[in-house]
Amino acid sequence: MTPSSPDRSDLQLAQSQMTDQNYTLAIEGYEQILAADPQCWEAYWQLGLAYLLHGQETEAQFTWMTPFTEVAGEPQAEAQMAAWTADLLKCLDAAAQAQSDRQQWETAWLIRQHIRQLVPAEWTLEGMKNLLPLVSLHWLTQPFDPSILKDWGIVTQMQSLSPIELTAIRTAILTLLSQLWDKMPDHPAAIDYTAVSLPVLSTLTATEQQDWIDRLLSLGNYWATVQGRYDLACQYGELCLQIWPNQPDVIGSLSRWYQDSGQYELGLMMAEQYDRCMADSIAQLPDKILSAALLVRANLRMAGRWNAAVGALDQLTERLNQWLAAPNIGDDTLLSPLLLCSTMFSYPYFSDTPIRTRHLQNRLAQVYADNLKRFTQKHIKNYSLNYSLRVSDRSKLRIGYICHCFRRHSVGWLCRWVFEHFDRSQFEVYAYFVMETQLSSFGERWFAQNATQSRLCGADALEIARLIQQDGIDILIDLDSLTMDVTCQVMALKPAPIQATWLGLDASGIPTIDYFIADPYVLPENAQEYYQETIWRLPQTYIAVDGFEVGVPNLKRRDLDIPDDAIVYFSAQTGQKRNPGNIRLQMQILKQVPNSYFLIKGLGSETAMQKMFLQIAEAEGVTGDRLRFLPPTANEETHRANLSLADVVLDTFPYNGATTTLETLWMGIPIITQVGQQFAARNSYTMLINVGITAGIAWNDPEYVAWGVRFGIDATLRDQIAWQLQKSRQTAPLWNARQLTRQLEQAYRTWSQQFASFISNG
C-alpha cells in the first residue's frame, strides 16, 4: 500500500489543536482527515496520541493498531510494519519529550509506557533510549526506588552496550545518575549504576569531567563527613579513580577517606601518591603544602611510623615557611580553608612548642583571612555582611553555636549541657548544624529540642554566614576550630559582631575571632603573648558535664586472661597520640610494677600499633604477654563501662586526653598525666585540678614514671583517689555544668557590654 499525501493544512490545524491541548478538537480534526483519506498513516499516530492525552487509552491503542491489522498477511507486510513502527515510535518519543519539557511527568511517563510496549526488543539500543527516560519519569511520579534499576535490568543491559552505543544515550544516562546521587546515593543500585556509567563520563569534555569529579567528591565528602559512611565514600572514590587515575583531587580525597575508614595502609599509599603528584608537577606551593599535610596525617594515623611522620612534618614546615615568606596571593585566587585546617592540625601531636606553633598558625590564619576577604568582596555578587549589636533592639542576647559535631561525638557529649541549662529568660540560643541534612536522634534530643532555633546547614560557608547574620546573632561560638574547614571559613567571614572559639580544639588563630575561652589552668599564664585571640579565662574550668551515660561492660579480666589480683593499666587514645617517647615511659612503669598488665585501645593500624608497642616493650625489658590490645567497642556507653577493668589510666603526652580523661574521672579511676605548655598538653591537668586532685600530675618524664609506679604498688592510694573522685560528683566544678553555663553567660554579657561601649565611643 502506498502512503497517501493528505492536505497539509488540515494536518497543521489538527496539530495546532494538539499543541494547545485542545484534544477534543484535535480528535475531530484527525478523524475528518482519516474519513477523507484512510491511508493517511501519520493521522493514525497523531489521532491515537490525541486519544491517549484525552484519557481514552483503549481508543488510542485501537487506533494505532488499525493500519497494522489492515496489512496483515499482505506481501511486504513485515517491511511496512517495521516502517510504521519506527514512525509511530518517533511520534510518541517527540510527544513524551514535549510533555517532559512542560514538566507533565505523569503524561510523559504514560506515553513512554506505551513506547515500551511497542519496541520489538526492549533490550536494544532503541529500547534503552526509551527505557532510561522512563525510569527517570518513574522516579518523578512514583515513590523513589532505585531497585528498579535491577528489576528492569538496566545495569545488566548497559554492561552489554558498546561505548559508542552508550554515548548515543549519554544524556539519559547522566540524567539518571544525577537523580540517584540527589535522592539515594547509598543504595547498592546507585553504586552499580555509577560503575556502568563511567565509560560515558570519560567521553565528556575536560570541563564537564571536572564538574562531575567535583560532584562525585562532594558526594564522598558528604558520606564521610556528615554520615560517617566511609565505606560509601571510599566506593565512590574508587569509581572516580578508575577513569581519572591521575587526578590529584581524587587521590587526595580517597586517601582521607581510607584513613577515616580504618584502611590506614591504603590511606598512606594514596597520600604518598598524592604527594608525588604535587612534587612532580607545576602545582603551586599551597597545593604542595596540602599534600605534605595529608602525608603527615596518614603516617600519624597509621601509628608505628613515627620517624616517617616526623620527616613529613619537616617537609610540611619547609614548604609552609617558603610560601609564607612570599605568598603572592591576589584577589583572583581563593585559598582553600583546608590550607589552615589540615596544615596546622597535626603539630601539637609532635612536640610541646606552643610559641613556635602558634606563631606559624597565626601567620597562616592571617593570610587566609585576608585572602578570603579580598576575594569575596571582589568576586561574590551581592557580598555584604554588615552588623551591629542587636541587643539594644530586644531584651535577650542571641547566642549562636556553630558545629559539625552536634551528635554522638566528643564535642556533642560535652557541649550538650549548655543547651540544657541556658537561661531562657536572658538568652536565645541558635544551633547551626554544619554539613547536616537531617538530625540524628542525639542531635534532636540534646540540641534541636533545647535550642531556641536550630538550622541544618550545608557546606556553603557564605550561605551559612548570611543565615547567621539574618538570624541576628550577637555572639557566635565556634565549637569546631581546625576540625572543620567550612566552620573556619564561616568564622573568617565574620557574620557576627562578637565571635569566640570554645571547647572543640585549641584556638584557630583566625583574626576575625575575638575570644578563646579557657580557664586558669588549661593555658599557662603567659599564653596571651602568643595567641591572636583574647584569652577569656572562666573562673574555674572551661569544661564541665553533669555526667555520662554508662552501659554494661562486655569485657572482664578473665576474657583477657588477666588474674583478678593483677594491676591493670589502661590507655585509650587514637594512634596519632602515640609516640615512642611516651610509650617508653609507660613500659618503664610496667617494668617496675610486678604482676601488672597494660590494656591498649585506640584507632590506628592494628598491626603497626602492636608492632610499635611490642618493640619498645622488648627494648625496655617488658615481655609482650603483659600487653593486651583491645578492639573498638560498639558505643561510648560500653567503652565507659569497660573502664572498670582498669586500676590506673596512663595519659598520653604531648597530646593529652580530653573526653577520655573526663570519662575516666567520672568512672572513679586514677589517671597519670604529664603537663606541658600547650593547650593539648594541659587538658587532663585542668580536669584533675577541677575535681580536687593533684596526685598523678607530673611535670616531667621522671615524675610521670614515678606516679605511675606509685599508683601501681600503693593500693591505699588508688582507693583514696577513687573515693575522692566518687565524692567529687556532688561538689566539684568539673561536674557542675549548670554553674559553667552561668559563667559562660556572664562572659557573654561582659563582651556585649564592652562591644556596645566601644561602638558608642566611636
N, C-alpha and C positions, 0 to 999 in steps of 0.2 A: 504493500500500500504506500502511496506517495503522500508525503506530508502536504497539507494544504497551506495556502497563504491567506490568512484572514485579513480583514480590514484592520490595519494597524491603529487607526483612530479609535475603533471600538475597544481594542486591547488596552490602549493607553488610558482610555476613560475608566475602564474597569480597574486597571492597575492604580490609578489615582484614588479611586474609592478605597482600595486596599490600603494604600499609604495613609489615607485619612482615617483608617479604621472604621469605615462605613461598610461593614461586612455584608449587611443585608443587600445594599445596593450593588456591591461587588458580585455577590452570588447571582443576582438578577442579570447583571451585565454579562457574566461568563456563560450563564445558561442561554442567553439570547444568542451569543456567538456560536455556541455549540448546536443550537437549534438550526441556525443558518448553515453551519459548516461542521458536521460531526467529526471531521478528520482534523480539526484544529487541536493537535495534541497539547500544545502549550496551554490552551484554555483548560484542559483537564487538570493539569498540575496546579494551576492557579485557583481553579474552582474548588478542588479538594482542599487546598490550603485555606481558602476563604471559609469553607465549612468548618475546618478544624479550629480556626481562630474565632469562629462564631459559636463554638461549643458543640458542634454536630460531628463528633468524631466518627461515628459509624458511616455517615454520609460521605465524609472525607475519604475513608478507606475504600468505599464502593466506587467513588468517582475515580480515584487513582487507578483502580484495577480494571476499569471498563475497557481501555484500549488493549490491555494485555489479554483480556478474555476474547476480544474480537479477532485477534490474530492467531490465537492458539491453534496449532495444527497446520498452519499455512507454511509454504516454502519460505525460507529465510526468517522464520518467526524468531529463532534464537537471537540472530543478529539484531533484529528490530527491537526485541525486548531489552537487549543489553543497551542499545542506544537510548531507548526511552527511560530505562532505569537511571542512566547517567544524567539525562536531562532533569528527571524528577529529583534526584539527589542534589543536583546543582541548585534547583529552585528552592528546595527545602533548606539546604545549607545557608543560602543567602537570607532566607526568611528568619532562620534561627539566629544568625549573626545580627540581623536588624533588630530583632527583639532583645538580644543581649545588649546592643548599643543603647536601647531605651531602658535598660535595666528591668525589663519584663522577664524576670528569671524563670518563673513558672511556665510561661508560654514558650520560652526558648527551650526549656527542658522537655516539654511535651513534644515539640517539633523534632527534637533530636532523638527522642524515644522512637518516633516513627521512622526516622532515618535508620536507626539501629535495626529495625525490623526489615528494612528494605535492602540493606547491604548484604549481598550474597554470601560473603565470607567475612565475618566480623574481625577475625584476626589477620587482617591485611592492612597495608598502609592506609587504604581508603577507609577501612573500618576504624582505624585508630584516629584518623582525622576527625571523626565524629565522636568516638568514644571518650577521648580525653576532654573535650569541651563538655560532654555530657556529665562526666564525673565532677567537673568544676561547677556546673549548674546544680548537680545533685547536692553538693555541699552548700550551695546558696539557698536551696529550697527545703532541705531536709536537715534533721539533726546531724551535726558533723560527725562523720565516722570514717576514719582513714582505712578501716579494714576492707572497704570495697575495692581498694587497690589490689588486694589479694583475691577477694571474692570474684572480681571481674577479670582477673588475670592480667592486669595492667603491667605489673613489673615483669612477669614472665614474657609477655609479648614484646616489651621494649628490649629485653635482653636478646631477642631473636632478630631485631631490626638492624640493618646496616647503618653505619654512621651517616651515609647520605640520606637514608630514609628517616632517621631521627632528626636530621637537620630540617627536613621538609615539614615536620610538625613541631619545630622548636618553640614557637610562641605558646602553643598549647601546653607543652611540657613544662615550660618555665612558669606559666600561669598556675598550674597545679602545684609546682614547687613552692611558689610564694604563699599559696593558700595553706599548704602543710606547715610551713615554717611559722606562719602567723597564728594558726589555730592549734595544732597539736604536734609540735616537733619532737615530743618524747615518745610518740607511738612507734613501735618497731617498724611499721609500714613506712613511716616517714624516713627512717634511716635507709631502708631498702630502696625506696623511690629516689632518694637523693643519690644513692650509689649508681643507679642506672641512668640518672640524668647527667652524670659527669661528662660523658662524651659531648653532650650538647653545650655545656658550659665552656668546654675547651675550644669551641668554634667561635666564641664571641670575640669582639674586638678587645684590645687591651684595656680600654676604658671601661667597657661593660664587664669584663672579667674582674677588674678591681672592685667594681660596685658589688658584685656577687661575693668576692672574697671578704669584703667589709661586712656584708650581711651575714655570711657564714661565721665569721669570727665574733661578731656581735651576738649571734645565737649561742655560740660556745661560751662566751663570757657570761651570758645570762644564766646558762645552766650551771656553770662553775660558781659564779659569784652570788647569784640570787638563790638558786635552788640547791646548791651543793651537790648537784648531779654531775660529778666529774667524769663518770663513765660516759654520759652522753656528750659532754664537751669533748672528750678525747675521741669519741667515734666520729663526730663531725670534723674535728681537726684532722684526723687520719684520712677522711674522704677528701678534704681540701688538699691535703698533701699529695694525693695521687695525681692530681692534674697540675698542681703548682708546687712541685717538689723543691724548687729553689727560691720560693717566695719567703723572704725573711720574716714578714709579719706572721705567716702561718707557722713557721718553725718556732719562733719565739713564743707564740700563744700556746702551741702544743706542749712546749717544754714546761710552761707554768701549770698547765692542766695535768700533765703527767705527775709533776711533783705534788700537786694538791690531791691527786687521787691515790697517792702512795706508791706510784710506779717510779721510784726515785732513780733507778738506773736509767730508764728511758728518758726521764726528765733531764738528767745530767748529759746524756748523749745528745739530746736536742739542743741543750744550752751550749754545748761545745760547738755544735754545727752552726748555731746562730752566731756565735762569736766569730767563727771563721768567716762566715758570710760578711760580717761587718769589717773584719780586718782585711779581707781580700778585695773589698770594694772601695768605691769612692765615697762611701757613706760619710755623712757629717759626724763630727765628734759627739753631738748629743745622742745619735743612734749607737755609736760605739760605746758610749757611757752606759746606755741601757743594756747592751749586750753583755758588758762586763758585770753589771749588777745582777743580771739573770744568772750568770755563771757563779757568782758568789752565792747566790740563793740556792742554786742547785747543789753545790758542794756542801753547804751547811746542812741542808735538809737530808742529804744522804746520811750524815753522821759518819764519823770514821775517816773523813777526808780533810782533816784539819789543815795540814800543810798546803794542800791544793786550794783550800778556801782562802788561806792567808795570801797565797800568791795571786789569786783572783782579786782579792781586795786591794792589794798593792797596785795591780793593773788598773783597777777602777779609780783609785785615788789619783794615779798619774794622769789618766785621761781627764778626770774631773778638774784637777788643778790647771791642766793645759787649757781647757776650754774656758774656765772662769777667768783666766788671765786676760782673755780677749774674746768674749762670747760672740760679738758681732751679730747679735740677733736684731733684725729690723722689724718693722711693723707688718710685714707681709708673711712672716713665718711664725706660726703659733706653736709654742713648745708644749709637749705632752706633759700633763701633771705627773705621769709616771717618772719623769726625769727627776722629780723631787722625791716621790714616794718610794719607788724601787731603789733609787740610788742610796738614800740615807738610812733606809730601814735596817740594814744589817750591821752597821758599825758598832752599836752597843754590845753585840754578841762577842766581839773580838777583844775589846780592851775597855778598861775603865778610864777613859780620857775625855771627859766631857768638855773641857775647854777647847781642845782641838776639834772634836767632833761638832760641837755647836757652832764654832766659828765657820766651819765648812758648810754646815747646814744653813746657817743664817744667810751666807753669801748666795748660795744656790736658791734659797727661797725668795730672796730679793730679786734676783734675775728673773725667776719665773713669774713673780707677781707683776713686775714692771712690764714684761713681755705681754702677759695676758691683758693688762690694762690698755697698752698701746694698740694691740691687735683688735680688741673688742670695740674700742672707740672708733677705729678706722674702718673696720670691715663688717661689723654686725649692724644690720639695718634696725633702726629704732632702738639702738642700745641706749639704755638710760636706767641708772639705778640711783635715785635720789631719795634721801630720807631725812627725817628729823625725829627726835624722840617724841613718841606719841602719847606718853603717859599724861601729858597735860590735857589731852582730849578725853581721857577716860580714867576711871578710878583704879584700874588694875594694870600692873605691869604685865606685858605679854612676852613670855619666855619661849623660845623655840629650841628644841633639841634635835640635832640632825645626826643620823647614824645609819649604818647599814647592818647593824647588829641588834636590832630590836627583836630578838628571837632567842632560841636556846644557844647562847654564845656567852663567853665570859663577860663581855660588856653588858649584854642583856640581863644576865643574872644579877649584876651589881647595880645597874642604874635603875632597875625597876622600882626600887623603894622610893626614889624621889617622886616618881609618878604616883605612887601610892599615898605619899604623905604631904604633898604640896598644899599650901594654904590657899584654898579656893576662894576665900574672901578677899585675898590680896593679889592673887596672880592668876593668869591664864597660861596654860601650858599647851604648846603645839608640838606634835611629834612628826618629824619628816623622815619617812622610811625610804632611804636611798636604795635604788636598784631593787625595788619591791613592786610586784604586780598583784600580789594577794597576801593577806595576812595569815600567818601561822596561828595556831591556837594559842601559843605562848604570847605572840605579839598582840593578839586580840585581848587576852585576859589582862595582861600587865600594862600595856601601853595604850591601845586604842580605847579601851573602856575607861581608863583613868584620865586620859588627856582631855583637854577642852576641845581640841580638834586634832585629828590625825590625817596625814597626807601621804598617799602612796606616790612615790616619785620614781622616775626612770633614771636614765643616765645622762640626760641633757642638763649640764650644770647651769647654763644660762636660764633655762626654763625653771629650774628649781629656785635659782636666785630671785627671779621675778616673782615666783609664787610666794616666797618668804617675804618679799617687800610688799606684795599685795595684801598679805595677811597682817601687815603692820607689826612685825616682830620688833620689839625693843632691844632684846638681848638674845643673841644666837649662841648656843653652846654646841661646840663641835666635840662629838664623842668618838670620832674616828682617827683624827690626826693623820699620820702617814700610812694608815692601813687601808685607806680608800681614796683613789685618785679623784673620783667625782666630788667627794666632800672637800678635798683640798682646793679644787677648782672653784667650788661654791664659796668657800671662805675667802679665797683670793679676790672674788668679785665684790666682796663686802656688801651683802644685801641688808645688813642690819647695822644700826649706828654703833652698837657695842657688841663685840664678839670675843669669845673665850674658848679655850680648849680644856677639857676635863676628862679624866678617867681612862680613855681608850689607850693612850700611849703617852710618851713624852711629848712636849710641845713641838709643833711642826716648824716654827721659825718664820711662818708667813707673816709679812709685816702688817697685813690688814687685821690681824688678830691682836686684840688689846691685852688680854689677860691669859695667864696659865694658872689654873687652880692647883695649889699644892697644900702643904702643911708644914709645921716646924721641923719635920724630920726627913721627909722624902727627898728634899734637896738641901745641900749644905748652905750655910749662912751666906756665903759669898756668891751664890749661884746667879744672882741678878747681874753680876758683872759680865756674864757671857750668854745671857738669854735676851732675845729680841723682845719677847713679850714681857709685860709687867707680871712678876710672880705675885699671885694673891694667895697668901697663906691663911687657910682656915685655922681656927684656934687650936684644934686638937688633931684631927685626922682629915685627910682629903677623901677618905673612903669609909663607908660603914654599911653594914647589912643587918637586917633583923634575923638572919639565919639562913639555912639551906635545907631544902628537902632531902631526905636521906632514904634510900631504898633498902633492899635486902641484899646482903653480901652473896656473891656467887663463888667466892674462893675461901677456903680455910687452909690453915697451915698444913694439915695432913695432905691436902690436894697437891701441895708443893714439896712434900717430903721434907718438912721442916719440923724439928722437935718442938714440943709445947714450951719447953723451958729455954728455947733459944732467944737471943736478942736479934730482933729484926729491924734493920734499917730500910728505908724506903725512899725512892725518888721517882716522881712522875713529872717529866718535863719533855718538851719537844727535842728532837735531835739537834736542832740548831743551837740549843743552850748547852750542849755537851762539848767540853773541850778537854784535852789531855791533862792540863794543869789541875783542873777541878776534880777530875776522875782520880788522879793520882792521890790527892788528899783524901778522898773517900776510901781508897784502898788502904791507905795508911791507918785510917780509923779502924777499918775492918780487921786489919792485921793485929791490932793491939787489943781487940776485944774478943776473948775466947767465946766459942760457941755462938758466933754471930753470923748473920746472913744479910745479903743485900738484894732487895727487890727493885728491879729497874723497869720502868714503864715509860713509853713515850713514842711519838711519831718519828719515823726515820726508817732507813733501810734496815730491816731486822738483821740481815747477815752482816752488814758493815758495822752496825752498832755493837752487836755481840762480839765481833772480832776486835773492835777497839777496846772494849771493856776487858776482855779476856787477856789481851796482850799486856795491857797496863797492870792488870791484877798479877799476872805471872812475873812481870818485872819488879813488882813490889812485894813479892813473896806470898801472894794470896792465891789459893787454889781455886780453880774455876767452879768447883762444885759448891762454892759458897755464894754464887751469884744465881739469881733467878730472873728471867726475862718474862714479863707479863704481857699478854695480848691486850689490845684495846677492849674496853667494856662497852656494852650496848648504849649506856646513857650515863649522865652525870650522877644521878641518884645512886646507881650501883657502884660507881667509882668511889663515891664518898663512903658508902657502906664498907667497901673493901679496905679502906684506910685502917680499919680496926685490926688488920693484920700487923700493922707496924707498931714498934715501940718508939722509934725516933725517925723523923724525916730529915734528910740531908738536902739542903737547898743548893742551887747552882749559883755560880759566880763567873763572870761579872754581870750576868743577867739573871736576877732572882725570879722566883715565882711571884705571882700576884694572886689571881683567883685560887691557884693551887695552895698557896700559903693560907689564905682565908679559910679554905675548906679544911685544911689540916688543923688549924687552931680551933675551928668550930667543933671538930670531932675530938678535941681534947688531947691532941698528940704533940709532944715537944718537937721543935724544929731547930736545927742548927743553921744559921745563916751568916754569911760574911758580908760586911758592909763596905761599900765603895763610895765614890763621889758622884756618879751619875744616877739619874732617876731610876734606871733599870736595876741598879745595884743597891737600892735603898728601900724597895717596897716592903720586903719582909721585915726590915728594921722598924719602919714606922708602924707596921701592924703589931709587932711584938710590944713596942712601947705603948701603943694604944689599947693593948689588952693587959697591960700592967706587968710585963715580964721582961727581964733583962738577961736571964740565963739562956745561953745559946747564941748570944750576939757576939760575933767575932769581928775583929778589926784587921786581922791579917791571917796568913796561912797557918802559922803555928797555933793561934787561938782557935781557928776552925777545927783543926785536928784535936786539940785539947778538949774542947767542948764535946766533940763527937765521942771521944773516948770516955769522958766523964759520964755522959748520959748513958753510955752503953754498960758501964760497970756499976753505976750507982742507981739501984732500983728505987731507993728512997727519993732521990732527986726526981726521977721520972714520975713517981706517984704524986709528989708535991706539985710539980708543974701541971700534971693532968688535972689535979684537984683545983688549982688556981684557974685553969682555963675553963673548967666546968662552972666555977663560981662566977667568973667574969661575964658570963652570959647575961647576968642581971644588972651589971654596973658599968661595964667598960664602954668607952666611946665607940669602939670598933663594932659593937653590936647594938648601936642606937642610931638607926637610920633616920628616925624622926628628928633627932637632935641635929644630925648632919644636914638634913633638909632645911631646918630653920636657919642654920649658919650659912648655907648657900643663899638662901633668900635674903638674909641680911647683907651679904655681899652684893647681890643684885640691886638692892635698894641704894646702897652706897655708890655703886657705879653709876646708876641713873642720876643720882643727885649731883655727882661730880660732873657728869656729862652735861646736865642741864645748866649747871653753874658755868661751865666752860663756854657753852653756847651763848648764854646771856651776857657774858663778859666779852663776847666777840672773838 
